[in-house]
Amino acid sequence: MFAVSGGSVFERRRFAATAVLVRHPKGDLLVDAGFGAGVAEHVAMLPRIERAPYERTRTAREQLDAADYDFTRLLGVVPTHVHWDHVSGIDSLDVPIWMNREEVGYGADDSHGTVFRAVSAGKEVRHYEMTDGPYLGFSASWDVHGDGSVVIAHAGGHTPGSVVVFVTLPSGERFGFIGDLTWQCDGITGRKQRPWFLRRVTDVDPALVRAGLDRCIALQGVVHLVPAHDVSAHDRIPILPATGLSTGASSAEADR
């Protein structure tokens, strides 16, 4: 009932806090960062009404270490937006944070940026601009590597600078990491927003979120849409192997 309008009060859902590694010959990126080593401290920074129960498994850093990952390949973290459950894991990653200026301003000033300000202190923030025009219905975008494999599109609405990260694999298969345009796949398949109260609490512009969600709904069948908090939405993405990670991607590849 908290995930989508009309959801059942009797149905229990587990939400995910995710990080996805996108590998590319020109350098790798993490889309969001999941929970960090200091998640308990981060939860304590939130207003009491936002402190949901959580379970900590391995952080993105711990998974990368277990895979013997070469951190010289990691260009940085691209948060879909700066809410705490997308940036907590930055606390143990010594890499740049890639953000557009709208989201940098929101993270610096808004009360929902408290955890972001804590985990980003002392880290490099790299600004990017949406200079590559419309992309898949979104009005502005940036083609990160210049080959169409990783394209960041401005969505807005949930936060001023929130984005969708589109990834095209060498096979032609496409993924869209849509952040919190909806929390669960039900929002896409059922064409439903969050409940009214949660739209008011969590979205800076609910109408713009609706517009972004409608754009994503129109992409069903063309793009695998991945809400950040839906566990099942990540089933098509390989889990990062514990050892022996290959870095010989021919274009973009994704692991979680």
C-alpha positions as CSV (number, residue, x, y, z in Angstrom):
1,M,0.0,0.0,0.0
2,F,3.0,2.3,0.4
3,A,4.5,1.4,-3.0
4,V,1.8,2.2,-5.5
5,S,-1.7,3.6,-5.4
6,G,-4.3,1.0,-4.7
7,G,-1.7,-1.5,-3.3
8,S,-2.9,-4.1,-0.8
9,V,-2.4,-3.5,2.9
10,F,-2.0,-7.3,3.3
11,E,0.8,-7.7,0.8
12,R,4.4,-7.5,2.2
13,R,7.2,-6.2,-0.1
14,R,10.9,-6.2,0.4
15,F,12.6,-3.1,-1.1
16,A,16.1,-3.2,-2.4
17,A,18.9,-0.6,-2.0
18,T,21.0,-1.2,-5.1
19,A,24.2,-0.5,-6.9
20,V,24.9,-1.5,-10.5
21,L,28.3,-1.7,-12.0
22,V,28.4,-0.7,-15.7
23,R,31.7,-1.8,-17.3
24,H,33.0,-0.1,-20.4
25,P,36.4,0.0,-22.2
26,K,36.7,3.7,-21.5
27,G,36.0,3.2,-17.8
28,D,33.4,1.9,-15.4
29,L,30.6,3.6,-13.5
30,L,28.4,2.6,-10.6
31,V,24.7,3.6,-10.9
32,D,23.7,4.4,-7.3
33,A,25.7,3.1,-4.4
34,G,23.3,1.1,-2.2
35,F,23.8,0.9,1.6
36,G,27.2,1.8,3.0
37,A,29.3,0.5,5.9
38,G,27.8,3.3,8.0
39,V,24.2,2.6,7.2
40,A,23.2,2.5,10.9
41,E,24.5,6.0,11.3
42,H,22.9,7.2,8.1
43,V,19.5,5.9,9.2
44,A,19.9,7.7,12.5
45,M,20.3,11.0,10.6
46,L,16.8,10.6,9.1
47,P,13.5,11.9,10.6
48,R,12.0,9.2,12.8
49,I,9.1,8.7,10.4
50,E,11.6,7.7,7.6
51,R,13.5,5.1,9.6
52,A,12.2,1.9,8.1
53,P,13.6,-1.5,9.2
54,Y,16.5,-2.6,7.0
55,E,18.9,-5.5,6.6
56,R,22.5,-4.9,5.7
57,T,24.2,-7.4,3.4
58,R,27.5,-6.7,1.6
59,T,28.2,-3.2,0.5
60,A,29.1,-2.3,-3.1
61,R,32.7,-1.8,-1.9
62,E,32.8,-5.2,-0.2
63,Q,31.4,-6.9,-3.3
64,L,34.0,-5.2,-5.5
65,D,36.8,-6.2,-3.2
66,A,35.6,-9.8,-3.2
67,A,35.7,-9.7,-7.0
68,D,39.3,-8.4,-7.0
69,Y,38.0,-5.4,-8.9
70,D,40.6,-3.0,-10.3
71,F,39.5,0.3,-8.8
72,T,41.6,2.3,-11.3
73,R,38.8,1.4,-13.8
74,L,36.1,3.0,-11.8
75,L,35.4,6.5,-13.1
76,G,32.9,7.2,-10.3
77,V,29.4,6.9,-9.0
78,V,26.3,8.2,-10.9
79,P,23.5,8.7,-8.3
80,T,20.1,8.7,-9.9
81,H,19.4,11.2,-7.2
82,V,20.9,12.1,-3.8
83,H,18.3,10.5,-1.4
84,W,20.1,8.6,1.4
85,D,19.4,5.1,0.2
86,H,21.0,5.8,-3.2
87,V,24.2,7.4,-1.8
88,S,24.9,5.7,1.6
89,G,27.5,3.4,-0.1
90,I,29.6,6.3,-1.2
91,D,31.0,6.4,2.4
92,S,33.5,3.6,1.5
93,L,34.2,4.5,-2.1
94,D,37.1,6.9,-2.9
95,V,35.9,7.9,-6.3
96,P,34.3,10.9,-7.9
97,I,30.5,11.5,-7.7
98,W,29.0,12.5,-11.0
99,M,26.0,14.8,-10.8
100,N,24.3,17.6,-12.7
101,R,24.2,21.1,-11.1
102,E,20.5,20.9,-10.2
103,E,21.1,17.8,-8.1
104,V,24.2,19.2,-6.6
105,G,22.2,22.3,-5.4
106,Y,19.5,20.1,-4.0
107,G,22.0,17.9,-2.2
108,A,23.7,20.9,-0.7
109,D,20.6,22.7,0.6
110,D,17.6,20.3,1.1
111,S,16.9,18.5,4.3
112,H,16.8,15.2,2.3
113,G,20.5,15.7,1.5
114,T,21.8,15.2,5.0
115,V,23.3,11.8,4.4
116,F,24.6,12.9,1.0
117,R,26.5,15.8,2.6
118,A,28.0,13.4,5.1
119,V,29.2,10.8,2.7
120,S,30.4,13.2,0.0
121,A,32.5,15.4,2.3
122,G,36.0,15.6,0.9
123,K,35.1,13.7,-2.2
124,E,35.3,15.1,-5.8
125,V,32.0,16.0,-7.4
126,R,32.1,16.1,-11.1
127,H,29.4,18.1,-12.9
128,Y,28.0,17.0,-16.1
129,E,25.7,18.9,-18.5
130,M,22.8,17.5,-20.5
131,T,24.2,18.6,-23.9
132,D,23.1,15.8,-26.2
133,G,19.4,16.7,-26.7
134,P,16.3,14.5,-26.3
135,Y,16.6,10.8,-25.7
136,L,13.8,8.2,-25.7
137,G,11.2,10.8,-24.8
138,F,13.2,12.7,-22.2
139,S,14.0,16.3,-23.1
140,A,17.7,16.4,-22.3
141,S,20.5,13.8,-22.1
142,W,24.3,13.2,-22.0
143,D,26.0,10.4,-23.9
144,V,28.7,9.5,-21.4
145,H,31.2,7.7,-23.7
146,G,29.9,9.1,-27.0
147,D,28.9,5.7,-28.4
148,G,25.3,5.4,-27.1
149,S,26.1,2.7,-24.6
150,V,25.5,4.8,-21.5
151,V,23.1,7.8,-21.7
152,I,22.0,9.8,-18.7
153,A,18.6,11.5,-19.3
154,H,17.1,14.2,-17.1
155,A,13.9,13.2,-15.4
156,G,13.4,15.6,-12.5
157,G,10.3,15.5,-10.4
158,H,11.4,13.2,-7.6
159,T,14.3,15.6,-7.0
160,P,15.2,18.5,-9.2
161,G,18.1,16.8,-10.9
162,S,17.0,13.1,-10.7
163,V,18.0,11.1,-13.8
164,V,17.4,7.9,-15.7
165,V,20.5,6.0,-16.8
166,F,20.1,4.1,-20.0
167,V,22.5,1.3,-20.8
168,T,22.8,-0.6,-24.1
169,L,24.7,-3.9,-24.0
170,P,26.8,-5.2,-26.9
171,S,23.9,-7.6,-27.7
172,G,21.6,-4.6,-28.2
173,E,19.7,-5.3,-25.0
174,R,18.7,-2.1,-23.2
175,F,18.2,-1.3,-19.6
176,G,16.8,1.8,-18.0
177,F,17.8,2.5,-14.4
178,I,14.9,4.8,-13.5
179,G,15.7,5.6,-9.9
180,D,12.5,6.4,-8.0
181,L,10.2,7.4,-10.8
182,T,8.4,4.4,-9.2
183,W,9.6,2.2,-6.4
184,Q,8.2,-1.1,-7.8
185,C,7.5,-2.6,-11.2
186,D,3.8,-2.4,-10.4
187,G,4.0,1.3,-11.0
188,I,5.0,0.5,-14.6
189,T,2.8,-2.5,-15.4
190,G,-0.2,-1.1,-13.5
191,R,0.5,2.5,-14.7
192,K,0.2,3.7,-11.1
193,Q,2.0,6.4,-9.1
194,R,2.9,6.4,-5.5
195,P,0.0,6.9,-3.1
196,W,-1.1,10.6,-2.8
197,F,0.5,11.2,0.7
198,L,3.8,9.7,-0.3
199,R,3.8,11.8,-3.6
200,R,3.4,14.9,-1.4
201,V,6.2,13.8,1.0
202,T,8.8,12.4,-1.4
203,D,8.4,14.2,-4.7
204,V,9.4,17.8,-5.3
205,D,7.1,17.9,-8.4
206,P,4.6,15.0,-8.5
207,A,3.3,16.0,-11.9
208,L,6.8,15.8,-13.4
209,V,7.2,12.4,-11.9
210,R,4.0,11.3,-13.5
211,A,5.3,12.6,-16.9
212,G,8.6,10.7,-16.4
213,L,6.7,7.5,-15.4
214,D,4.5,7.8,-18.5
215,R,7.6,8.0,-20.7
216,C,9.0,4.9,-19.1
217,I,5.7,3.1,-19.5
218,A,5.9,3.8,-23.2
219,L,9.3,2.1,-23.4
220,Q,8.0,-1.3,-22.1
221,G,9.1,-4.0,-24.5
222,V,12.0,-1.9,-25.8
223,V,13.9,-1.3,-22.6
224,H,14.1,-3.4,-19.4
225,L,13.0,-0.8,-16.8
226,V,14.7,-1.2,-13.4
227,P,13.2,0.8,-10.5
228,A,16.0,1.1,-7.9
229,H,14.0,-0.5,-5.1
230,D,12.3,-3.5,-6.8
231,V,14.3,-6.7,-6.1
232,S,12.7,-8.6,-9.0
233,A,13.6,-5.9,-11.5
234,H,17.2,-6.8,-11.1
235,D,16.8,-10.5,-11.9
236,R,18.1,-10.0,-15.5
237,I,21.3,-8.4,-14.3
238,P,24.1,-10.8,-13.4
239,I,25.4,-10.8,-9.8
240,L,29.0,-9.6,-9.6
241,P,31.2,-12.8,-9.4
242,A,33.1,-13.3,-6.1
243,T,36.4,-13.7,-7.9
244,G,38.0,-13.5,-11.3
245,L,36.1,-10.5,-12.6
246,S,36.8,-9.9,-16.3
247,T,37.3,-6.3,-17.3
248,G,37.4,-7.0,-21.1
249,A,34.0,-5.5,-21.9
250,S,33.5,-4.8,-25.6
251,S,31.0,-2.1,-24.9
252,A,28.9,-1.6,-21.8
253,E,28.1,-4.5,-19.5
254,A,26.3,-4.5,-16.2
255,D,26.6,-6.3,-12.9
256,R,25.0,-5.9,-9.5
